[in-house]
Each structure stands twice: as structure tokens, then as C-alpha cells.
Amino acid sequence: MKTSSKNFFESHKIFIPILLFILGIILYSNTLNNGFALDDTMMITKNNYTKGGIQGLKKIFTHDAFDGFLGEGKTLLPGGRYRPFSQAVFNIYFSAFGLEAFGLHLLNILLFAISILLVYKLLSKIFAFHKEAILNVPFIATLLYVVHPLNTEVVANIKSMDLLFAAVFSLWSVLFAIKYIETKRASNLLFTSALLFLGMLSKETSITFIALIPLILILFNKINLKQFLNVFGALILTFSLYFYIRFQAIGISSDIAVQELLNNPFLNSSTTEKYATIFYTWAIYIKLLLFPISLTHDYYPYVIEIVNFTNIWVVLSFIIYLLTTILCIRHLYRFFTKNENPNVYYFGFLYFIIIFSISSNLLFNIGAFMNERFIFLADIGIFIIIAKAFVDLNSVFKKNSKPLIILVLSIMALTFSIKTISRNNVWKDDYTLFTTDVKVSFNSAKCNVSAGGMIYEKAILNCGIAKNNMLLEAKKYLYQGIKIHPTYFQAWMLLGNVNYELQLWDECLQSYQNCLVFSKNNKDVLSNLKNLAIKSAEAKDYKISNNALNILSEHNYDFSNTMYLKATNMLYSNKIDSAIKLLRDIIKYDSLYHGAYNKLGEIYGRYKKDIRISEIYLIKAYEIKPSDYTILENLGVVYGTRGDFKKSLYFFKESAKSNPNKQQIYSNIALTYYKMNDLKSGKEWENKAKMAQE
């Protein structure tokens, strides 16, 4: 029976990895319909280096990964991020195809499929003595890697190509390291170093293989001291080269004090709360690996609650991880001193904890409580443990258990596959992703604000009741985000924009005022306040308009235009003399501000009935900007009032060339012709006025 199983496996050792390869492609084929989402904005669609051609390519290798989006020197996280390989691929792709997502999604799928082959090949090398038909560690662990929905964020999100490259290069480097031990050829050691170096340039996760590769070689290969020193020395040299290049490019910024909650989730936590919450997230990772039900891209504050060491799950997590670590150390000791055979369970845990360490939050702040992509590649260690459990169950219960074990494994694989396919669709675009995941991440400030922002953007493309309902829905999410994170600038900014569209001027003003508390002199906020001042004045809410203008004055924003709007409000409030004084102050400050001259000309002609002074101001405005249709129209009115119809017609017709209010200007021209007793021309322009009105 054993011989039969072995023959089955041997006859299918090429077929099985190809089957897994094809399965991986099928499961993620629906991502080809997706666009860009989430961090694709930072690394691709709005990254100046990615879209910067050859010059951008040079900067990619000499700057922080986020510089092309944030601007040079604006590091958000300690240590910075240096991932030039994948970003260089984005740059080259953009130069060739532009912002086309299909090809990048296809590349992600192919990289994942290649990683499947490498995982299977590596596990087959390591666990050669466990081969038995389908129920063997390499097949089961790789199958779980293929179908598990926790990996969807990496494959479905283009930006995570950095992790896929890191996985391919790192796994491949392990295989060459094993080949070096088998063949003793230096070229294989060279390939090991080169591939791991490319992995490090793809993402920092590959650094963990400096520890993992020696562990695998020691446990599962006959390696002598010289070979070990050669391998370990090569890995250290590789890391040293990488570190030198990285240091030259971005330096070291580990001492940055991150004061933004969304980049430091433990900002408001005590030291004990921080580490208790970290162990709590470690328990959640295991839960998601075993029961991947409620998945989300967002684990920002406070999807994960801040806990302390009185929490039962924290205690259990701490005990399990600590106890397992101690048992692994004990096992390694017995392996070296008593030649004990490698224990697959302990190896699976060590594989997991070594790779996971870099994104665990224990060593340094990673900017979030956790993320599903942070467990990618490390999850293979847990899959090894699960696979070994299936194999051992089959060995313990023997014949009668095999159909049941295969059935359970099949149901698990099918369930995971369905979830993976479904989850891929959520990554279609930002709107779908944020509005879906906010139902899971309902206590995340970031996800609520992101969902609100997406709904707001969609709302302004609509009109009527549909627009109003969407704005109210966006407002609900934004309020929730602010409730969680009261100093969240972007949330207040979006809330101000929503209230602006809803014409809730008072609430809009308050939102923008809050923005300025968190970001003084922010140009976008000040620009929005100016728009608010104009729109609220048009709605005859001069109190809000003047309050907005006063804020602009306090921030020395666009002095001439701000004072001009104040003067206009005074005029509409029948404070004519105050308006005149303010307009004259503008001229003293800016003698070429044509709008002030034009408005003074209008005031003196319409309100003061002083045509002479009105003409003086309007002529001055005309000299500064002869193409302004309002100045031209006002001059037409002035000369018409004075009875100089020839000049009046000239200025009216000049104004008509660019005047959006065609009906009114045509009517003025018609009236002027009638005053000149030119009835034919008057009638002609009157008809034009009617047509313009229609």
C-alpha cells in the first residue's frame, strides 16, 4: 500500500504543482476586471516618480518609496520605506501603457502563481520523507496557501506587488541555498545572494530570510560548518550591501516621533496597553488564519480595541506564543545535542514567527494595529502546522479516516476558494472597497472617512434627491470617523465639503474652522472658505459670508479678493459708504486691482447717481483689463445714460462677445438702438435676446 502511494505521488509530482498553479490563476482571474484601489494611489496613480519616466526611475532608487506621492523628505513612518524594485516595474509599465490596471493585475496573478510553484517545490525539498499521495505536508500546505482568502489583499491590490516579488525572490533564494549544499557549487550561492538582494529591494520582508535560510539548511540538510559559514557570510554580505544602498538613499529615520494616530495606533496608549494590544492582534491573526470570515483592508484605530493584560485573550495569546517559543528553543537544543529529528510543528511555528516578526509591531511601529497583508508568506508556517495535523490524523486513524480527512480538506479548500473569489470583487475600486469594508471596520476612523469621501465624490456627480441622500449618507460616515478621531483633518475637510453641497452654511463654516485648528494656513481650506463666502452671499446669508471672510483676513489670504468680497457684502447690506471706503483701501494696497475700480464705477453710477466719477473709475478699470465683460457692460450703461449711444453700443457689443448673460446684454443693445430710433436694428437685437433666453 505504501509503494502504491509513493508511485502515485511520483507519477503526479509534475501534475500536482501544475494543478495548484492553474488553481491559483483561476481563483484570482476575476481581479483582471478590477481597477486601482487603496495604496495604488500612493505608489502608482498619483506618484510623480512612478509617472516620471527615466528621471523618475532614477529617483525611485535614491528616495523613500512615499516621496513621489508625499513630496521629498515627508517621511510618515519610522525607518522610512525603500522598495525600489516593484516601483521601478510600475514606472516602466506606466511609460509603456499608462494608467492601465489590467496588465498589472495580470502580473500580480502570474507572480502569485509562480510563488505557488516555489512554495510547493521548497516544501517538497524539506519534507521529502512525508510524501504520501495527496495527504502530505507539501500538497496540503501549498493548497491552503493557494485558496486562503487572507492572501487576497496581496494579489488583488496592485501595490502589493512588492510583497509578491519579495516572496518569489526569497523562496527562490532558499531553493538555491539548498542546491548549494547539495552540489557545493559557488554559483548556486551567488544566485542565493542575488535573489535575496532583489527580494530586499522589493520589500523589507525578505530580510527575515537571513535567519530562515540557515534554519532550513541546518534542520533539513546535511550541512557542515564550512558550508554554514559560507551561506551565512554570503547572506550577511548581501544584507550589508542592501543596507548601504538603502542608507545612501533614505538614511535612517527611526527616531521620528509619529504624532498622528493613523500612523501610530498606540499614540494614546500606555506601554503596557501597547504590548497587550500587540499580543491581542497576534491572536486575531491566528483566528483569521483558521476562520477567515470577516475580512477587511482596514485595521486602523480603533477596529482593534486597546486592551491590557487583564484581557483573557491577551493572556492566552501571550502564554501560547511564549510557551511555543520555549518549546521550539528546547527542540533546537535537543536537535543539536541529541540528534533529535526535526519536529514539523515546531518548524512551522519558527517559520511563521521569523517572517512575521518584521511586521508584528513588536520590533518597531508599522503604522497600523495589523493588516492581512502583514501575514502573507508567514502564513505558510501555519499552513505547514495544519497540513502536518491532517497527515498525523491520517496516520493515527489509518484506513477508515482517509475519506473523512479528504472530505474535510476538500470542504475547507472549497469554502476558502469561494471566499477568495468573493473577496476579490471587493477590490474592484476604492468606492466598492471602502463602502464594503466599513461594515466590518465600523470602528475605524480611516475607513469611515474613506467611505464618506467616496460617497461624497459620487454624490456630486448626481443631482436632486439622489444627490441629497448620498450626501447625507456620506455625512453619517464622516461623523463616525470624527467621533473616533476628533482631530482627523481630512474628516473635517470632507464634512465641510458635504455641508457646502447641502448648503448648510453654518455647519460648513464650523467644519473648515476646525480644519484650520489642525492645519493652520492650509491653502485648500482657505480656498474652500472663499468659495463658502461667495456662495453664502449669493444665498443672502451675509453673516456666514462675512464670518468666512473675516477668517480669511486673519490668515492674510488673498487680501484684495477677500476685501472685495467684503465690500460686495456691504453693498448688498446697503452699507454703501463702507463699501466705497473698503474698495478705496484695496486700490491703495493694489493699484492694479481692476475689480475695485469696476465696482466703484458701478456704485457711483447706480447708487450715488454720479456718472462723472463712475466713468472715471470704469475707464481706469478698462485700461487695466479691457477684456472684462462686466467692465465693458458697465461702460455701455454709463455712456447710454449720458446719451452717447455710439460709445454705448460699442461697449455693449464688446461685452457681448464673452458675456455669459447674453439675454441681458442683447436687450441692452436693442434698447440702445430704439433710443437711437433705429427700429429695425432694435427689433433684430430684441429677437436675439429672446432666442438667448430660450
Buried (B, 14 or more C-beta within 10 A) or exposed (E): EEEEBEEBBEEBEEEBBEBBBEBBBBBBBBBBEBBBBBBBBBBBBEBBBBBBEEEBBEBBBBBBBBBBBBEEEEBBBBBBBBBBBBBBBBBEBBBEEEBEBEEBBBBBBBBBBBBBBBBBBBBBBBBEEBBBBBBBBBBBBBBBBBBBBBBBBBBBBBBBBBBBBBBBBBBBBBBBBBBBBEEEEEEBBEBBBBBBBBBBBBBBBBBBBBBBBBBBBBBBBEBEEEBBEBBBEBBEEBBEEBBEBBEEBBEEBEEBEBEEBBBBBBBEBEEEBBBBBBBBBBBBBBEBBEEBEEBBBBBBBBBBEBBBEEBEBBBEBBEBBEEBBEBBEEBBEEBEEEEEEBBBBBBBBBBBBBBBBBBBBBEEBBBBBBBBBBBBBBBBBBBBBBBBBBBEBBEEEEEEBBEEBBEEBEEBBEEBBEBBBEBBBBBBBBBBBBBBBBEBBBBBBBBBBBBBBBBBBBBBEEEEEEBBEBBEBBBBBBBBBBEBBEEBBBBBBBBBBBBBBBEBBEBBBBBBBBBBEBBEEBEEBBEBBBBBBBBBBEEEBBBBBBBBBBBBBEBEBBBBBBBBBBBBBBBBBEBBEBBBEBBEBBBEEBEEBBBBBBBBBBBBBEBBEEBEBBBBBBBBBBEBBEEBBBBBBBBBBBBBBBEEBEBBBBBBBBBBEEBEBBBBBBBBBBBBBBEBEBEEBBEBBBEBBEEBEE
